[in-house]
Amino acid sequence: MSQSPSRDTPPPPRPRSTRTISRWILTRPDRLHDDEQRQLNDVRACCLELDALSRHVGAFAYLLTRPTDATVTDWITAVRADDLPALRTYATGLERDVDAVTTGRTLPRRSGPVEGHVNRIKMIKRQMYGRANFDLLRKRALLTP
């Protein structure tokens, strides 16, 4: 006869979802709770690919948010050395636009305000879909703050 677990023994913890682990990886380490940081370290210790992925994601975030001597090309080379399928496609896309990414990192100008206006105009267009012509869309876009 097999023994059934006693009622005093707590059940083993549920495995964490992919979404939860992704959130932990994408969150700045100083913003994770101690328990979350410990669990992320446990997961990273169990899976070497996940550990490499986490290191590359952190390095890329550091590269984009803080001044550093490292370049995007250095990051792409490091990703290719580990041959992670999850990042290979992203690194290939970055490599195609490496000049634009480098320029975006180094210039003080940003396209955020322009993107915000484009987003606002698209929202107005969706609201008006099928109701009026371009003249009304133009007036709403120009007169709306």
C-alpha positions as CSV (number, residue, x, y, z in Angstrom):
1,M,0.0,0.0,0.0
2,S,1.2,3.4,-0.8
3,Q,1.0,6.1,1.8
4,S,-1.1,9.1,1.2
5,P,0.3,12.5,2.2
6,S,-0.7,13.5,5.7
7,R,-3.0,16.4,6.2
8,D,-0.3,18.3,8.0
9,T,2.0,18.5,5.0
10,P,1.2,21.5,2.8
11,P,0.8,20.8,-0.9
12,P,3.8,21.6,-3.1
13,P,3.7,25.1,-4.7
14,R,2.1,25.4,-8.1
15,P,4.5,25.9,-11.0
16,R,4.7,29.5,-12.1
17,S,3.0,30.5,-15.3
18,T,5.0,31.7,-18.3
19,R,3.3,35.1,-17.9
20,T,4.5,35.4,-14.4
21,I,8.1,34.4,-15.2
22,S,8.1,36.8,-18.2
23,R,6.9,39.6,-15.9
24,W,9.7,38.9,-13.5
25,I,12.3,38.9,-16.3
26,L,11.0,42.2,-17.7
27,T,10.7,44.0,-14.4
28,R,13.7,45.9,-13.1
29,P,15.3,43.8,-10.4
30,D,15.1,46.5,-7.8
31,R,11.3,46.6,-8.2
32,L,10.8,42.9,-7.6
33,H,9.8,41.8,-4.1
34,D,12.3,39.6,-2.3
35,D,10.1,36.5,-2.7
36,E,9.7,37.1,-6.4
37,Q,13.5,37.7,-6.8
38,R,14.2,34.4,-5.0
39,Q,11.7,32.5,-7.1
40,L,13.1,34.0,-10.3
41,N,16.6,33.0,-9.2
42,D,15.3,29.5,-8.5
43,V,13.8,29.3,-12.0
44,R,16.9,30.6,-13.6
45,A,19.0,28.0,-11.8
46,C,16.8,25.3,-13.2
47,C,16.9,26.4,-16.8
48,L,20.2,27.6,-18.4
49,E,18.4,29.0,-21.5
50,L,16.1,31.0,-19.3
51,D,19.1,32.3,-17.4
52,A,20.8,33.4,-20.6
53,L,17.6,35.0,-21.8
54,S,17.2,36.9,-18.6
55,R,20.8,38.1,-18.7
56,H,20.3,39.3,-22.3
57,V,17.0,41.1,-21.6
58,G,18.6,42.8,-18.6
59,A,21.6,43.8,-20.6
60,F,19.4,45.2,-23.4
61,A,17.4,47.2,-20.9
62,Y,20.5,48.6,-19.4
63,L,21.9,49.4,-22.8
64,L,18.8,51.4,-23.7
65,T,18.2,53.2,-20.4
66,R,21.7,54.2,-19.2
67,P,24.7,55.7,-20.9
68,T,27.2,53.0,-21.6
69,D,30.1,52.2,-23.9
70,A,28.5,49.0,-25.1
71,T,26.8,49.1,-28.5
72,V,23.8,47.4,-29.9
73,T,26.2,45.4,-32.1
74,D,27.9,44.1,-29.0
75,W,24.6,42.9,-27.6
76,I,23.6,41.2,-30.9
77,T,27.0,39.4,-30.9
78,A,26.4,38.2,-27.4
79,V,22.9,37.0,-28.3
80,R,24.1,35.1,-31.3
81,A,26.8,33.4,-29.2
82,D,24.1,31.9,-27.0
83,D,21.9,30.9,-30.0
84,L,18.6,31.5,-28.2
85,P,15.7,31.0,-30.6
86,A,13.5,33.5,-28.7
87,L,16.0,36.3,-29.3
88,R,17.5,35.3,-32.6
89,T,14.7,36.9,-34.7
90,Y,14.7,40.0,-32.6
91,A,18.5,40.4,-33.0
92,T,18.2,39.9,-36.8
93,G,15.6,42.7,-37.0
94,L,17.8,45.0,-34.9
95,E,20.8,44.2,-37.1
96,R,18.8,45.3,-40.2
97,D,18.1,48.7,-38.5
98,V,21.3,49.0,-36.4
99,D,21.9,52.5,-37.7
100,A,18.4,53.7,-36.7
101,V,18.7,52.0,-33.2
102,T,22.1,53.6,-32.6
103,T,20.9,57.0,-33.7
104,G,17.9,56.7,-31.4
105,R,20.1,55.9,-28.5
106,T,22.5,58.7,-29.1
107,L,20.5,61.7,-30.3
108,P,18.6,63.9,-27.8
109,R,15.6,64.2,-30.1
110,R,12.7,61.7,-29.8
111,S,9.7,60.9,-32.0
112,G,7.4,60.5,-29.0
113,P,5.3,63.7,-29.6
114,V,4.8,62.8,-33.3
115,E,3.8,59.2,-32.4
116,G,1.3,60.6,-29.8
117,H,-0.4,62.8,-32.5
118,V,-0.5,59.9,-34.9
119,N,-2.2,57.7,-32.2
120,R,-4.7,60.5,-31.5
121,I,-5.6,61.0,-35.1
122,K,-6.1,57.2,-35.6
123,M,-8.4,57.1,-32.5
124,I,-10.5,60.0,-34.0
125,K,-10.6,58.1,-37.3
126,R,-11.8,55.0,-35.6
127,Q,-14.5,56.9,-33.8
128,M,-15.8,58.4,-37.0
129,Y,-15.6,55.3,-39.1
130,G,-18.2,55.3,-41.8
131,R,-19.9,58.5,-40.5
132,A,-18.2,61.4,-42.4
133,N,-15.7,62.3,-45.0
134,F,-12.1,63.5,-44.8
135,D,-13.1,67.2,-44.3
136,L,-14.7,66.4,-40.9
137,L,-11.8,64.2,-39.9
138,R,-9.4,67.1,-40.7
139,K,-11.5,69.6,-38.7
140,R,-11.7,67.3,-35.7
141,A,-7.9,66.5,-35.8
142,L,-7.0,70.2,-36.1
143,L,-9.5,71.5,-33.5
144,T,-9.1,68.8,-30.9
145,P,-6.5,69.7,-28.3
